[in-house]
Structures are given as C-alpha cells and as structure tokens.
Amino acid sequence: MRILIVYKASGLSDNPFVRLLAEGIRACGFEVVCSVDAFWNDAAAYDAVHFQWPEELFGWSYPSPEQVAELRDRLRMLRERGIPIVYTRHNTLPHKGNDRVREAYRLIGDYADAVVHLGDYSLRQFRTKYPESKQLHVVIPHHIYEGVYGPGITREEARQRLGVPADSFVVLAFGAFRHDFERKLVWRAFRRLRVAKKFLLAPRLWPYTLSGSHRRGVKRFATRMLYHAAHAVEGLFRSRITSAEGLIPDTELPAYFTAADVVFIQRTDILNSGNVPQAFAFGRVAAGPAAGNIGGMLEATGNPVFDASDPASVDRALTEAAQLAAAGHGAANRAYALEHLRLPQIAAAYGRLYEQLHDTKRR
C-alpha cells in the first residue's frame, strides 16, 4: 500500500514525530511519502491519505477562501474515489488561526474515515461533541523517540553541559511557553517548592532570544538587552530560563531530560503533550495538568496531576513529583514507555488501521 502523510518534511515542527512515524510504518512494509504538494497535485495516486496538523496544508499561514474551497474539493474527490482518509487528532482546534483555519480542521474531521486519538480523553471528547459520528475511532498513543538522539550521556555530563550545579534538584519545563499564564504557573510553583538546592531548567520561559526575532532597529536592540539582562541574573535565582535560540536543537534534548529530576508540563490548554512520553522514555517523573490526554496518562501511571487554576493543587503535585522521583518512580515510567509506547508497536497499529480501511473500501 502507498500511504501519503500530509506533512512537509522540512516544516516548522520542532519535534520528529512524523518523520519517525513514517520510518516505523515503512518498516512494517508500507510505502510512505511525506508531502504536502502531493496532496494538492497527486493525492489520488495513494491508497490512503493521512493528515496530522491541518495547518501543514497552508505552510502554517492563514489560508485564503479559495484554498479552503480547494481543500473541500480535494477531500470530496478522495471520498468519491474510495481512498481512505485518516486524521490523527493532535489538537482540538488550532492554537493560532482564524475562521478559515478552523474550517480546515472541521473539513478534515468531517471527511476522515478514521480519527486517531492519542488518548482516551480525546476519544470521549470527540464522541460527546459529535454523537452522530459514524467514523472509525481508534486510540494509538504518542510514540517515544527511542534511539533517536545517539549515545546517552550521564546526569553529571548533562548538568555540566547545561551549567547546572551537580547537587541540584532539577525541575524541567521543556518547550515553548505560549502565554504569560504558563510562565507564571511554572515560576511560582518552582519558587514555592520546598526542596533543598532546587534548580529550574526552563530554557524558553524568558520570551526573548538572541536569534529568531523578526524585530528590527530599536526593538531588536531592546530584545537583545532584555535577553542579556535575564541571562546575567538567572543564576542568582538558581535557574536557567533563557535560550539564545528560538528552538532547542534536537541534539541538546537528551541533556535537558537527563539533567532533570522532575518534568513539569506547563501546557494547560492543549489536548496532547509529547513531553509526557519523552519524560517517561528518559525515566523521569512528570507532573502535569489534569487536562486532555495528559492527565489521563499521568494518572494511569501514578504520576501527579494538578488543577492549573488552583495554586495549592499545583504545589501538591510538584511536591509529590519530587517525592516520587526520590523513591525511584522514574524507572517505572520508563518500563511503561518500553512496554506501551515503542515506535514498532505504534507504527504497526497504524498499519493495521490502513489495511482495515482499505479492505472496507474495497467491499
């Protein structure tokens, strides 16, 4: 079978989710092409079309009315020709966008023959919102990035590379901070944590960087000064909250997770977070919001969850995470990841889904 994953390999995503998934599905014997252009120009040549993020279709820009209309026509054509459409539901709605982006989400959700959910919460939410849905719904979790980052490093080496004191208790909040609420959530929870020699590793908490800014002139100069000021004083607060780059390079990711004792999930209004399986893969305890698929996975594995609107709840979860880390619960998390979240078994689940849809369409 020829599978088209609608994704631009050099896109703006800062994680290797699709690239690795495609490799895993190829290892199951499928021909897989990752392309956006192929959807617009040659989608009928494939046995199944698989969407990830609808924004990929438009280069992560706002589409024109004509582009949305063309998307509708393409989806209708695929349905008429009996070519299955699969949609992995990463988000409920776009994080950023206008009515036309939301319409693209709706169209893909409506035309999909199968909707893949990364957790049970997403499945329940979808069925509640669309009780008349006749689509096939399956839960296939987010795979771990096992073996991607090359040889491992020790905790001592990781902390030395990142400038973290060797004897610290390290709380990691990894990835972008999308608004001030997330920044305040992490900073305040860390400051209230009663653990000796604590250290906050949140390399993108400070919203200013040396590179990646589109500002010019005085605004660019001010941005650089704000970055340098924060970078100069962060050590006084036992923290690393700045990053010279807009994105943390993949090659540096192992150092951050290896240096950590606890991973704090700062995203409070999203459906999924790859940082949860990532923390598990590195054998770390995670604390996160009781929201979306995040809360379900954390609760199922004995990791603490919190109500982001309740500071006392956040404090309790982070304190419990510290206690679990000291008790060695990170090893149980890694065992869970190796049993349930490895790429070969996740890719095989997608392969079975493609075959099921293909056989159904042929009847």
C-alpha positions, 0 to 999 in steps of 0.5 A, a space after each residue: 500500500 502507498 500511504 501519503 502523510 500530509 506533512 512537509 518534511 522540512 516544516 516548522 515542527 520542532 519535534 520528529 514525530 512524523 518523520 519517525 512515524 513514517 520510518 516505523 510504518 515503512 518498516 512494517 512494509 508500507 510505502 510512505 511519502 511525506 508531502 504536502 504538494 502531493 496532496 494538492 497535485 497527486 493525492 489520488 495516486 495513494 491508497 490512503 491519505 493521512 493528515 496530522 496538523 491541518 495547518 501543514 496544508 497552508 505552510 502554517 499561514 492563514 489560508 485564503 477562501 479559495 484554498 479552503 474551497 480547494 481543500 473541500 474539493 480535494 477531500 470530496 474527490 478522495 471520498 468519491 474515489 474510495 481512498 481512505 482518509 485518516 486524521 490523527 487528532 493532535 489538537 482540538 482546534 488550532 492554537 493560532 488561526 482564524 475562521 478559515 483555519 478552523 474550517 480546515 480542521 472541521 473539513 478534515 474531521 468531517 471527511 476522515 474515515 478514521 480519527 486517531 486519538 492519542 488518548 482516551 480523553 480525546 476519544 470521549 471528547 470527540 464522541 460527546 461533541 459529535 454523537 452522530 459520528 459514524 467514523 472509525 475511532 481508534 486510540 494509538 498513543 504518542 510514540 517515544 523517540 527511542 534511539 533517536 538522539 545517539 549515545 546517552 550521556 550521564 546526569 553529571 555530563 548533562 548538568 555540566 553541559 547545561 551549567 547546572 550545579 551537580 547537587 541540584 534538584 532539577 525541575 524541567 519545563 521543556 518547550 515553548 511557553 505560549 502565554 504569560 499564564 504558563 510562565 507564571 504557573 511554572 515560576 511560582 510553583 518552582 519558587 514555592 517548592 520546598 526542596 533543598 538546592 532546587 534548580 529550574 531548567 526552563 530554557 524558553 520561559 524568558 520570551 526573548 532570544 538572541 536569534 529568531 526575532 523578526 524585530 528590527 532597529 530599536 526593538 531588536 536592540 531592546 530584545 537583545 538587552 532584555 535577553 542579556 539582562 535575564 541571562 546575567 541574573 538567572 543564576 542568582 535565582 538558581 535557574 536557567 530560563 533563557 535560550 539564545 535560540 528560538 528552538 532547542 536543537 534536537 541534539 541538546 534534548 537528551 541533556 535537558 531530560 537527563 539533567 532533570 529530576 522532575 518534568 513539569 508540563 506547563 501546557 494547560 490548554 492543549 489536548 496532547 503533550 509529547 513531553 509526557 512520553 519523552 519524560 517517561 522514555 528518559 525515566 523521569 517523573 512528570 507532573 502535569 495538568 489534569 487536562 486532555 490526554 495528559 492527565 489521563 496518562 499521568 494518572 494511569 501511571 501514578 504520576 501527579 496531576 494538578 488543577 492549573 487554576 488552583 495554586 495549592 493543587 499545583 504545589 501538591 503535585 510538584 511536591 509529590 513529583 519530587 517525592 516520587 522521583 526520590 523513591 525511584 518512580 522514574 524507572 517505572 515510567 520508563 518500563 511503561 514507555 518500553 512496554 506501551 509506547 515503542 515506535 514498532 508497536 505504534 507504527 504497526 497499529 497504524 498499519 493495521 488501521 490502513 489495511 482495515 480501511 482499505 479492505 472496507 473500501 474495497 467491499 
